[in-house]
C-alpha cells in the first residue's frame, strides 16, 4: 500500500513566510512510528527498502549509499551484537522486535524534543499558542496579501486546523501546552484522548465530497492518482489489491463506505503489532537452519535484506555509532 499499510505519523508543519503549505504526508496508519515510508509489498514482489527502514530507523540511514558492501556488513555485524541483549550468540524474534520498537521510539522522542526546542522560545517549559503561531508561521498575516488567494486560504486552513488540534491537546484548557500535552499535539496518535482528532483530520484529507464517509475511490485517491486516460482495469496490481482490501476488510459493514468508526479501526489498529510482524518476517527470511533464531552470520549473510540496498534512504545507523 502506498501508505505502507502502517501507522499514522501526523506531524505539524513548520511553515516559513512565503512558503506554500506542504502536501500532506500520506502515511496514516498508526503504530508508534512508521517502520518505513516505503511500500513493503508492491507490484510483483517484496521491497527490501521497507525492511531497511524498519531495522535501522529511517533517519539513521541517510548516508548508507556511501558505504561499501564490506563496510556495511562489518557494521551490520556490530549492530547484530547489540541486538543480542542476553549475549548468548543469537538474535531471537523478541530481541529483534525490541530493537525495532527502540528505533520507533527514538524517532518519536527525538522528533518531539526537536519541535519543543523550536517552539518553547522563552524556555519557560510551556509553549503558548502565540509562541507556536510565531515559530510556525512567523509574520504570515502581514505577508498574506502577497500570496495568491488559494495560498492564503491554505495557510488559514492550516492555522484553523492546528488550533483545533491544540484545543484537544490542551488538557487543562489554559491555552498553553506543557511537555506531555505537547506530545499529544505533535504526535496525536500517541495519546488516546487525541484519537478522535486524528480520525477527524484523516476524514478531512480524504473525504473529498465532505459527506462524512469514504468511498473506495476516495480511499484509493489518497495514495494513487490515475494517469490521464487510465481505467480501473489498467491500475497497478497493488492498487487493485487495495480495492479488494477496502471491500473485504475496511468496509466492515459492507455498505460501500467507510464511516468514522471504520476509519479509526484502519488508522489506529489495536489488533496488529507491526514491529512483531516485521521481526517475524526478518527471522523467517534469514533463518537458514530454521531454529527460530539468528546468528550474527545469518544476519550478515542477509545484509541486503537488512541494510544492503544502494537505493535505501538509510545510513546514519551505520555511521553514527562510536563503536564502529
Secondary structure, DSSP 8 states (H G I E B T S, - for coil): -TTTT--B--------TT---------B--SSS-S-SS-SEETTEE-HHHHHHHHH-GGG-TTGGGS-HHHHHHHHHHHHHHH-TT-SS-EEHHHHHHHHHHHHHHHHHHHHHHHHHHH-TT-SS-EEHHHHHHHHHTTHHHHGGGS-HHHHHHHHHHHHHHHHHHHHH-TT-SSEE-HHHHHHHH-GGG-GGGHHHHHHHHHHHH-TT-SSSB-HHHHHHTT----TT--GGGS-HHHHHHHHHIIIIISTT-SSSB-HHHHHHHHS-SS--HHHHHHHHHHHHH-TT-SSEE-HHHHHHTHHHHT--TT-S--GGGTS-TT-
